[in-house]
Amino acid sequence: MLCLGLSATLLSSACGLPRSGPSRGEIFAGSNFENSNTFVVDVDGRIAQATNIRPGLGFGPAFTGAGRVGSDTISAGDTLTVSIWENVDQGVLTSRGAPTQLQEVQVDGDGDIFIPYAGRLKAAGHSPEALRNIITERLAAQTPDPQVAVARAAGDGATVSVMGDIAQQGVYAIERPTRTLSAMIARAGGVSIKPDVAKITVTRGSSSGTVWLKELYANPRMDIALRPGDVILVEKDTRSYTALGATGHQSRVPFEAQSLTALEALATVGGLQTNIADPKGIFIFRDETPAVARTVLGRADIAGPQRIAYVLNLTEPNGMFVAREFMIRDGDTIYVTEAPYVRWMKTLAALTGPVTSANSIDSLASGN
């Protein structure tokens, strides 16, 4: 009877003891309830492979298929200088030998310019040489054998905006050395954050695309040609996971690399607390996508996102390898349970504590 009474006392005491969260057994038991909407899945090599989904970043064909802007192509907003010589003593604009200088001729929003006696002309999209021929043909009807020169202030109208975590934010001209994304980032002084977590987003009209900075340099197809009006945003990766339970420290942890394994995530927060952690009870709680959930659970009737608690057991022969293969995703919660003996030690301490305190008081009272 004494043993039964002590056991009952231990069990009731254990239920009320402070702890970091549910035990491994409680999580498994909870998933078996009829009204539970959480599945507990033991992770093996197949599960690790099935859940290995990395964020797909990159530019679509609309970006990668665009050619480079010609270094001498005139754009809306450019400023031109037009010089005209006439081969007559009294020409429509000037006399023989004295050129007419039309300074700072602005290409308007429609891409047009106005030249006296030549009228309104389409300039955008042409090279200075092509525009020179067009002006010459128009003026030839007014004055014999006109000579025309067109100069362009490079890049005045062909500009992009660079902002975010960049050394020098600003508006930059697309010139011969800066016609690609990587060259423009370099022109702006480079990124001001760790390259491992830097993302580059380019917005062009109503379309946009995002790429990792490292991918930009590793894959030449991602080093897209820029277009006037592009907006380039450099920002730090915002993904994170939460670490709880018997880990080195409990916190919300940002990703420090493009990909992160469960083993790396645990190491980032100081690993397992060796005095209390249960290496058999490392859980990753996740709202899993329907496609992955169907594969993991082996069920074709899965229609929406599913709550899945993936469990890693580091005591198994391949436990470390599986933890090294299982990828952490944005929003995951990693929870490490306490070892079963810790709960019993807390219970014993709670029971023996009052006895020890009482003995100490008796000793003080008796003067010992």
Disulfide bonds with the S-S distance in Angstrom:
none
